[in-house]
Amino acid sequence: MAKYKLRQFAELETFPNVYHHLQTQKEVENFAMRGLWLKDNFKNNHPLVLELGCGKGEYTTAMAMAFKDKNFIGVDLKGNRLWTGAKIALAQNLHNAAFLRTRIENIVTAFAPNEVDEIWITFPDPQPQEKRIKKRLTSLPFLKRYQQILKPGGVVHLKTDSSLLYEFTMELLNENSFEILLHTNNLYAELPGFLGPHHDLLFSTKTHYEKKFSAMGFSINYIRFKIN
Ligand SMILES: C[S@@+](CC[C@H](N)C(=O)[O-])C[C@H]1O[C@@H](n2cnc3c(N)ncnc32)[C@H](O)[C@@H]1O
């Protein structure tokens, strides 16, 4: 591993706003923070919002700055990407932001039933190959996991450059009679009012992958839905 990455990983271990949930199966299953995020980390009763596959955590940090009355956790497997968001959150004193290094497959062992109010899925890998459909972060096995940790009425947001993932998710939501609150296959062509004043961040916050794919001419798709 490159020296720079090794330094990042060593530093990540010392960050007070980063939790690791990637050890043995037994340790994963007995994760100390499950059910206790508000009490032990945030020390308040504010709603808890997750950004899944957060990469550098652009939404986690932008939302934490904009909404001081909510708590945010960026979730990703890759430590060097989390490092960027965690470093920004520390520098900006964002006490309402934390990061969790885990596999999203194990999310139900990191959060208790009804612990989460809202989920953002930002530019996930569309996993285009047929044999990898179950790896898509909006496939039914993943939605079932989110159902377990989300409060009734909890909202899920998907933002993606992939029309394949957008179509796939729309079809799946319709097939399972999940409630679609908003959807567009060209976010920036819609009037901002369409998405409501609270979601200006949808337009102003562009993640690393969004910038990359927008520059290549991809339109941005967005779905807001409920699964509980
Ligand atoms: C395409 S990147 C998007 C990153 C960021 N949201 C953005 O828009 O720039 C997908 C991210 O999801 C993470 N990821 C993919 N599958 C995952 C899984 N099963 N568990 C945890 N993280 C995962 C990857 O490590 C990667 O950082």
The ligand as a Gaussian input file, in Angstrom:
#p B3LYP/6-31G(d) Opt

LIG

0 1
 C      -19.300000       5.043000      -6.967000
 S      -18.752000       5.372000      -5.374000
 C      -19.706000       6.808000      -4.890000
 C      -19.073000       7.550000      -3.760000
 C      -19.764000       8.874000      -3.381000
 N      -21.102000       8.658000      -2.869000
 C      -19.818000       9.818000      -4.563000
 O      -20.912000      10.049000      -5.080000
 O      -18.756000      10.324000      -4.943000
 C      -19.543000       4.073000      -4.452000
 C      -19.059000       3.999000      -3.013000
 O      -19.794000       2.981000      -2.368000
 C      -18.920000       2.195000      -1.572000
 N      -19.527000       0.854000      -1.499000
 C      -19.918000       0.092000      -2.543000
 N      -20.466000      -1.050000      -2.112000
 C      -20.400000      -1.016000      -0.752000
 C      -20.800000      -1.907000       0.266000
 N      -21.381000      -3.069000      -0.022000
 N      -20.583000      -1.551000       1.549000
 C      -19.982000      -0.375000       1.849000
 N      -19.586000       0.525000       0.914000
 C      -19.796000       0.203000      -0.363000
 C      -17.589000       2.226000      -2.309000
 O      -16.506000       1.991000      -1.442000
 C      -17.592000       3.639000      -2.886000
 O      -16.956000       4.572000      -2.033000

